């Protein structure tokens, strides 16, 4: 499960930030996850419970914020929401799209004390 290694990286980033700010603990984290990133948010949520154990993040709350997928048709340039990189364009019907957004994975904010 690669979500555990992602969760551990998020905790590492939060702890680095907390150390830099000379904080005693991490209170809250907001994590953005693109729907086309390949990350299963339920698995990430479960992995976070394991990753925070014994760290400055142990009592932190975290919120996973989904970023909807959006693609552009290579044929006509139409941009549309999609949960797949293999979508047909709803405007021209052609196959072949390129990713506009939804592949992101970032720690958006950290609240420390």
Beta strands, then each sheet from edge to edge (+ up, - down):
strand 1: 26-34
strand 2: 61-67
strand 3: 70-73
strand 4: 79-81
strand 5: 97-101
strand 6: 105-112
sheet 1: 2+ 1+ 6-
sheet 2: 4+ 3- 5+
end
